[in-house]
Amino acid sequence: MAVGARSGHDEPEDRPERDESPAGGAAVPPEDEGDTSGGGDGGRPARRQRSFWLELPLLVGIALVLALLIKTFLVQAFSIPSDSMQNTLQRGDRVLVDKLTPWFGSEPERGEVVVFHDPGGWLEDTVTPEPNAVQKFLSFIGLMPSSEEKDLIKRVIAVGGDTVECKENGPVTVNGKSLDEKSFIFPGNTPCNDKPFGPIKVPDGRIFVMGDHRQNSLDSRYHQELPGQGTVSTDEVVGRAVVVAWPLGRWATLPVPDTFDQPGLNAAAAMGPAALGVAGAVPLVFWRRRRLTAGRTAG
């Protein structure tokens, strides 16, 4: 085979073309590409960065939508307007209220501090100041408590199905169990000497509430002439207050006191051991009767 021949191919060999580039090897752009500066025919204009002032309204709009969603579904700020929850809460405190939990069907529990709408007749003599336009807007997006809505904040003492009672000089009892309220009741107050009550059977779907400053709180005790004997429908509950957010020096969480976790406080739980005892005794009785019957038959 001749040197340089290519087996099986008739095409001529590719040969390097002559270098016709300018001296120094400088690259020459293809003739059919447009001028990227936008000056040539068919060229695309350079993309200009959007001005911050044009983006600002969009950013503000997104922030407002997020604030509105948070206020509606997650948390909302409320201001404490009175001394009825001292010393747990002081007048002027700002609390954050968890509104997410009720969306998942959770009900208020004993010992929680909750915000609820006026059930009707609780704040009928209370005068609310007329807010200005800025206050209305901030209230609408949840950055400021609403001054138009009549809301209250109290501690849940009993829930639906509970029996709550407090005699003069005595403790508050729930389902026969005494509550130790020294950790949260206002110093020097009695549990209910200003307004003894009960026994009251709390209807299902309602709660019995009291303020921590007992001698300065118009709570469920003072509205027993209303439907539900002063109890509040869970539908009126906005949410649970979980933290004191302002002023910063008073930042604190609002946990459930230990006395509400004592054994036997739950009415259903208190009946549990007896029910289990009955359930366990029934098979034993039937087994014993079968043995006695079998013995007589064999004899």
Secondary structure, DSSP 8 states (H G I E B T S, - for coil): --TT--TT--S---------S-GGG-----TTS--TTS-STT---------HHHHHHHHHHHHHHHHHHHHHHTEEEEE--SSTTTTTS-TT-EEEEE-HHHHTT----TT-EEEEE--SSSSTT-------HHHHHHHHTTSS--SSS-EEEEEEEEETT-EEEE-TTS-EEETTEE---TTTS-TT--SSTTS-EEEEE--TTEEEEE-SSGGG---GGGGTTSTTTT-EEGGGEEEEEEEEEESGGG-EE----GGGG-TT-SHHHHHHHHHHHHHHHHHHHHHHHHHHHHHHHH-
